Amino acid sequence: MTGHQLAVGAVLRRGKDVLLISDPPDWALPGGAVEAGEPLLGKVGKEAGYASVLAERLVWVARYPAGGIEYEMLGFEVTGVGPHDGSGAWVPIEEAVERLSQMWFAPIREPAVAFLTGRARVATLWTWTDLNEPPVTHPHVALR
């Protein structure tokens, strides 16, 4: 591997709804790669349509290799700060689970769906050595 890249994803709730961002052909949680010097949750706030976000808790860590780089994605449950600019789509949790279940990218799909359905505990570690294989989780999560 030639490098390390930190990424972040976030679950924002409004009552029983979750904010999803259109990432054609998929729907995703707000977030992405964190650039050097960028605030950890800066990208989340921008994609989610808030001036900023506050981390409530760490809900997963996903480690995976891609393109010669080792990624570490931190998944947070967050609260938006300031007015919302209308970005994304607020959808019921069941619909969010359905949309995220169809996402092609396992390191976002699997932790997000497991967290939203209550199959994974807060701060679960997900590790892929090969994205074509199932992950190892700590503590154990029963995959679908």
Secondary structure as UniProt FT lines:
FT   STRAND          3..14
FT   TURN            15..16
FT   STRAND          17..23
FT   TURN            24..25
FT   STRAND          26..28
FT   STRAND          31..33
FT   TURN            36..37
FT   TURN            40..41
FT   HELIX           42..48
FT   STRAND          52..66
FT   TURN            67..68
FT   STRAND          69..81
FT   STRAND          89..92
FT   HELIX           93..101
FT   HELIX           106..116
FT   TURN            117..118
FT   TURN            122..123
FT   STRAND          124..127
FT   TURN            131..132
FT   STRAND          136..138
//
